[in-house]
Amino acid sequence: MDFSFSESQNLLRESVRDLMNRFSPEYWRGKDERKEFPTEFEKSSAQLGLFGVMIPEAYGGAGLGVTEAAIILQAVADSNGALDACSVVHMGMFGINPVMRHGTEAQRQEFLPRAAKGQVHSCFGVTEPDAGTDTSRIKTFARREGDQYIVNGQKVWTSRGLQAEYILLLCRTTPLDQVGAKRFSGLTLLFAPIDRDAVKMRPIAKMGRHAVESCETFMTDYKVPVSCLVGEEGKGFYHLLDGLNPERIMIAAEAVGLGYQAISRAVAYAKERIVFGRPIGQNQGVQIPLAEAYSQLQAAELMMLRAAWMYDNGMPCGPEANMAKLRGTEAAHLAVNAAFETFGGYGYAKEFDIERLYRQLPLTRVAPITNTLVRTQVAEHALGLPKSY
């Protein structure tokens, strides 16, 4: 076993760290407070080539794997930008994935070279108010009329919806009551330009990650050309499946990076904060929670990298990807809590940014799937226990 990064992977990580150091805590604090999209950061990320990391070289990308994507996202999260920055890079890298894997050659030629340059701004329209994890219950319907679909329905948690020019839309083309036992059939994937007259988006007031909004999306007689179909009609859910493991790995990387950022801030503070004539970092009551959280992060990072390595080498990695997401987000939870308590009252103050990390952290534990359901996946697919839902 070789646990070292290659020279190119180390250079990639350092280049991302250099990028993140150019954006100060004040920059991200301001974006969070004003609920303002970090356009300047997005442009810099595009110039560095981050959005094309997984796009094949033939289409202008770097042709790298999920391992390199995870390295990037961990470095992005372990910065002043934390999950606000991750949301920009994650969607920029991953939003085009279904088109890359299942689109026509014409679609690849049209979108991939532009996506590699950060010129394709897209969002996901998958989750619905009454169909969260149970994707089979989706109601948004696309009715075929000649050479176009007429789409009506509602989506929720559409991140980056206000800036997006395209939407990756999962909708029904066969009513649920006509698909029988095959609940996930009859779902179709479209990658379509957003018509702002027919598609209305309303930001959701939320706890954290304010620089990148999440929207409710309402579609009324939204006309989508049939040429926007990704893969086969009725097979859209299955086209999304091969993106589940990479996304869990990427969320794990983001959580681990967020946890490391919290620990590094807490350690620096514990060394300089003097109480009763000694630095608080000399006290075991401060040391032990930080050491525990750090060790958990180290273990989670190894699990995440193993899952990424398995995926990049064409190996089945469902349980590993789920466990990476579980361990990464739970370790980050320990880390942010330990950091918050290290800062004490100052952890509640905006100027130290711990409260911002504290508000962002819970998202990793519930998206794109809750850790409770991750545990049931591990129970079923790793332990062979009966399906519980």
N, C-alpha and C positions, 0 to 999 in steps of 0.2 A: 504494500500500500504506500502511496505517495501523497502526503498531506500538504505538499507545497504548491503554491501557485506558479504558473509558468511566468517567464519574463514579460510576455505580452499581457497577461492577466494583471500582473503587478503594475505595469505601466498604465493600464486601463483604470485601475483603482486609483492610482495617484493623480491621473488627469481629472477624474471626477472629483476627487477631494480638492484639487486646485480650483475647479469650477465653483464648488460649494463655498469655498473660502472667500470668493468674490462677493458674496451676498451676505450682508451683516445681519445680526439679530434684529437690528432696528428695521431693516428692509422687510423681514418676514413678520415682525410684530405689527408693522404698519399695514401690511396686506391683510393680516388676520383681523385687525380692528376695523378696517374700512371695507372688509369683505370684497377685496379687489383682486382680480386674477393677476398672477405674476407673469405678465407678458414678457418682461425683460429677461426673466430666467428662462422662459420657454425658448426665446430666440437664441440665447447662449447655449442651451442644451442642444438645439438643432444644429448650431454651428460646430459643436463638438462631435456631432454624428451619433448621439445617443439613441435617437429614434430609429435608426436603421441598423441597430446592432444585430437583430435576428433576421433581417431581410437578406435573401441570397445576394451574393456579389453580382450576379447577372442582372439584377434589378437595381443596382446602385447601393446596396447595403454592405454590411461587414461580414455577413454570413456566419455569425457566431451563434452560440447556443444559449440555453437557459442558464447555464453556469455563469456565463459572462453577464447576462441580464441580472442575475441575482447579486453578483459582485457590484454592479452599478447601483442597484437599488439599495443595497445595504449601505454603501458609501453615501448615497443621497440622503437616506434617513438619518445617518449618523452625522448630522450637520445642523446648522441653524434652521434650515428649511423643513426638516422632519417630514411629516406626512403630507403637508401642502406641496412640497417639492416632489415627493414621491408620486402624488396623484398626477402631476404634469408628465413626469417621465414614464410612469407605468402605462398611462393611456397612450402616450406617444409611441411607445414601443409595441404595445400589445393590442391596441385597438384595430389594427389592420390584419391581425393574425388569421381570422377566418377567411378573409379574401386571399391571403397568401397561400393558405392550405387547400381551400376548396373553390376558389374563384376560377373563372375562365381565364385563358391566356390573355384575352383582350382586357379583362379587368386588372390582371396583374400588371400588364404593360401600362395601363392608364394610371393606376394608383401607387404601386410599390415604389417606383423611382421618386415620386413626389413625397411619399410618406417617409422615405429614408432621409429626405432633406427637411422634414418637419413641416411640409406644406399641405398635409391632409389632416385637418382638424375634425375629429370624429368623437362620437359618444355612443354608449350602449343603451338600447331600449329593450330590455329583457324583463326586468322585475315589474310586477303589477301589484296594486294594492291588495287584491284578493288571491294572488298567486306569487308568493315569495319563493321559498325553497321548493315548493311543489310546482315546478314549471309546467307540468301537464295541465294545470288549471287556467292557463293563459286564455283570456277572452278577446284580446285585440284581434280583429279579423281583417284579412286581406281578400277582397272579392275580385276575381279575375274578370276583366272586361277588355277583350281584344288584346292590345299590346301593353296594357297597364293593369296594375292592381289598384283598387280603391280601398284605402285602409282607414278603419275607424276603431278607436279604442283609447286606452289610457295606460301610461307607464309611470313608474315612480323610481326615485333614486337615480335619475339620469344625470350623472356627474359630467361637468363641463358642457352641459347642454346649451348654455347661453353663448359660448364661443364656437361651438361646433358648426361645421358646414355640412357634415354627413352624419347619418345615424345608422348604426347596425341594429336592425330591428327584427325581433323574433315575433312572429304572429301566426295565427291559425289560418290555414287555407282549406282545412276540412273541419267542420264542426266537431266538438268533442263527443257529442252523442252519436256520431257516425263512425268513430274509429274503433269502437269495441274495446277489447282488452288491451290493445296497443295504445295506451294513453299518450305516449310521447310521439306517435306518428301524426301526420297532418299539420306539423309545425314547420314554417318556412322562414328562411333567413334572407333578409334584404339589406343591401348596403346602398343607401339612397341619399341624394341631396335633400337637405331640409328646406321645405317650403314653409316659410314663417307665417304665411297666411292660413295654411291648413294645420300647422303644427304649433301649438302654443305651449310655452314652458314657464313654469312658476317656481322660483327658488323656494326650497324648504328651509324654514328656520331650524337650525340644528346646534348641537353642543360644541362642535369643534370643526377643524379643517375648513375654516371660513374663507380662505383665499380661493378655494375651488368649490364652487357651489354645487349642490345637488338639487335636481328639479323634479316636480311633477310634470308630466308631459301628456298633452291632450291632442288627439288626432281626429280631425273631422273631414271626411271625404278627401283624404290625403292621397293624391295621385302619384303612384310610383311606377316608372317604366319597368316592364318585365326584364329588361336588360340588367336591372339591379339585382336580380335573383342570384344568390350565392349558393353554389352547389345545386342539389336537386330539390324541387318543390316537394314539400312534405317531409323532408329529411333534415330540417334545420336544427332540431334539437341534437341530433347525432353529430352534426357538423360542429356544434359547440363543445361536445364532450371531450375532444382531444385537446381542448384548451384548459380543461379543469385542473389537471395536474400542474402545468406550468404556472397557472395563476396562484395556486396554493403555495408553490415554492417561492414565487415572487412576493407574496404577502408575508411569508415567513422571513424572507430577507429584510423586508421593510421593518417588521417588528423587531428583529434582532438589532438592526441599525438604530432604531429609536431607543431601544433599551441601552445600548452602548452609549448613546448620546446622554441619556439621563445619568448613567453611572459616572461618566467623565465629568459632567457638571458637578455632581455631588461630591466626588473625590476632591476636585479642586477647591470647592467650598469648605469641605471638612478639614483641609490642610491649613486654610487661612483664617477660619472662624475661631476666635479665642474666647473661651468661656471658663471661668474659674482658673484663669492663669495657664490654660493649656489648650491646644487645638482640639476641637471636638472629635477629629479623626483619630485621636489617641485613645478614645473610649471604645471599649468592646461593644457597647450598645449601638454605636454608629458603625463600627467596622463590620460586625458579623452580618447584618442584613445586606450591606453592600457586597461583601464577599460571597454570600449565598446567591444573590441575584447575578453577580458576574459569572459565577461557575455555571449557573443555569443557562445563561446566554451562550457561554462557550460550548456547552453540550448541544444546545439548540442549533447553533451555527453549523456544527458538524453534521447534524441530522439533515439540515437544509441542503448543505453541499453534497451530501450523499444522494439525496433524492434528485438533485439537479444532475449529478454525474450519471445516475441511472437513466434519467430521461434522455440525456444527450447521447447515451450509448444504446438507445433503442430498447431498453429493458422496461418491463412493467413496473410501475412505481406508485400505484394508487395509494397503498397503505403508507408508504414512505413520505409521499407528498402531503398526505393528511396529517401524519405525525409531525412533520416539519412545521406545518402551519400551527398545529396545537402547541407544540413545545416552544416554538418561537414566540407566539403571542402570549403564552402564559409566563414565559421567562421575562418578556418585556413588561408584563403587569407587575411582577415582583420588583423589577428594576426601577420603574417609575414611582412605585409606592415607596421604595426604600429611599429614592432621591428626594421625594416630597418630604418625608419625615426627617431626612438629614438637614434640609433647609429650614425645617420648622415653620414658623410664621412667615418667613420670607418665601417659602414655597408657594404661598398664596398670592404673592405679589407678581404683577406682570413683568417687572423689569428683569427678573431672573429666568423667565421663560419656562420654568418647571410647570407652572399651571397650564401653559399651552400644550406641553407634552402630555400632561395629565388628562386634558380634554380630548386630545387626539387618540390616545391609546385605545379606548374601548372599541373604536371602529374595527381594529384588527381582529378583535375577538368575535365579532358578529358578521363580518363580511369577508369574502363573498358567501360564506356559510358559517353558521354559529359553531362554536367549539363543542357544544353539546352534540350536534349532528356529526361533527368530525369524529367524536368518540364512538358514535354508533357505527360509522363507516369502518373504523379500525376494528371494532368488535366483530362486525360481519365479515370483512374481507381479510383481516389478518388472523383473527382467532377462530373463524368458522362458526360463529354463533348465529342463530336464526335472525332474520331481518326483523327489526323492532318497529317498523313504521310502514 
